[in-house]
Amino acid sequence: MKYDFETTHKRFHTGAFKWEQMTRAGVQDTEDIIPFSVADMEFVTPPEIVEALKRELDSSVMGYADTTPEYLDAVCSWMKTRRNWDARPEWILNTHGVVDAFFEAVRAFTREGDGIILMTPVYYPMYTAVTSTGRILLDNPLINTGTCYEIDFDDLERKASDPRAKMLILCSPHNPVGRVWTRDELTRVGNICMKHNVLVVSDEIHFDLIMPGHVHTVYASICEEFAQNCLVLTAPSKTFNIAGLQTSNVFIPNPELRSQYLTALKLRNPQPKCNILGYRACEAAYRFCGEWLDECLSVIDGNRRVITDFMSREFPQVKVYDLEGTYLLWLDMNGLGIGYKELERVNREEARLFFDEGYVFGSQGEGFERWNIACPARYIHGALGRMKEAYTKYIR
Ligand SMILES: Cc1ncc(COP(=O)(O)O)c(C=O)c1O
């Protein structure tokens, strides 16, 4: 390996959200606990990004920033080389994050009382984007086959034909179930949405985090008709561990939708802009960090394999769902028979492990854990040892 995926920095008491969250959750003596929760990586930032930021700090004034033609070219070239998508620079608007971007889409394109479809269980802020803005949740539960999750197309058709339905927020790849939707699946989704005039907001923040053997299709790349009826939300943040720089790229190929979205953005902030370091980091990532990413994906895939093998050997009652994309492994722990609240306690207090509890993604997630495996392999080995010791006491 050319890059270092073993070195870690102390993040506790440094304002790192993932680590501070444990204290806020009431976990005592957090020094020895390992968090596998919030979706950022424990790996150090790629050196090419660090160098680009140092150059910026050495040479520039930290004034207001805007995108440059070079920045936009780096973003579009990345889309072309990694996802074979011919995106155009003028389609791109920037937001401070993808969560901001889908909240803004809800405000821009729907009104109170309108229905928004979510495929659940799903990334929890999507629920908030619907319910906190007075929109109606049209729940389209995924089908759990026991080994993977599938879209319930009949139910989607029913929900999309509800006269209130105005928008689908698609999570692609899907957090937390780890699916990379195939081109066929996305085409079926798109056809239903076109038929019922439902706008697609495709959150593709995990589009770079695709495991071997799977292919991510950008929703807007499927056909012109879909491109004209969607927003594609992306960011380099998950991929290169730069979420703290809060720079996202929102692609809106349809000029009318783009203008409507920009008007909505400007209502809250008359001059929407991101910060200069975020732009520089994104440009450096997309120009120079392809090799880093390929190595990173192989480390994540190795971690996945270690956990899967361990569970089938030691705790075959635990179902580990296939990780097609993201670095968030989805495990059904119900077979342990511990009870989901008790399992949360056992993990935190006895095993000293902190996961994102499955129930925060919806009631279908009760008894599941979402395990962020973007960390050095030694964290994974350490966690498995602790699990074995802690769980064995509770299993008859
Ligand atoms: C599907 C999805 N969207 C958005 C985000 C967060 O986006 P941001 O930090 O850019 O607001 C996450 C983080 O885990 C996510 O999984």
The ligand as a Tripos MOL2 file, in Angstrom:
@<TRIPOS>MOLECULE
LIG
   16    16     1     0     0
SMALL
NO_CHARGES

@<TRIPOS>ATOM
      1 C1        -27.1610    9.6320    2.9950 C.3       1 LIG1
      2 C2        -26.4580   10.7530    3.6880 C.ar      1 LIG1
      3 N1        -26.7030   12.0310    3.3340 N.ar      1 LIG1
      4 C3        -26.0720   13.0570    3.9400 C.ar      1 LIG1
      5 C4        -25.1610   12.8470    4.9400 C.ar      1 LIG1
      6 C5        -24.4800   14.0000    5.6220 C.3       1 LIG1
      7 O1        -24.1950   14.9920    4.7180 O.3       1 LIG1
      8 P1        -23.4930   16.3490    5.1150 P.3       1 LIG1
      9 O2        -22.5410   16.0920    6.2130 O.co2     1 LIG1
     10 O3        -22.8410   16.7570    3.8410 O.co2     1 LIG1
     11 O4        -24.5930   17.2800    5.4780 O.co2     1 LIG1
     12 C6        -24.8810   11.5450    5.3390 C.ar      1 LIG1
     13 C7        -23.9460   11.2860    6.4620 C.2       1 LIG1
     14 O5        -23.8340   10.2180    6.9720 O.2       1 LIG1
     15 C8        -25.5340   10.4780    4.6990 C.ar      1 LIG1
     16 O6        -25.2830    9.2000    5.0280 O.3       1 LIG1
@<TRIPOS>BOND
     1     1     2 1
     2     2     3 ar
     3     2    15 ar
     4     3     4 ar
     5     4     5 ar
     6     5     6 1
     7     5    12 ar
     8     6     7 1
     9     7     8 1
    10     8     9 2
    11     8    10 1
    12     8    11 1
    13    12    13 1
    14    12    15 ar
    15    13    14 2
    16    15    16 1
@<TRIPOS>SUBSTRUCTURE
     1 LIG1         1 GROUP 0 **** ****
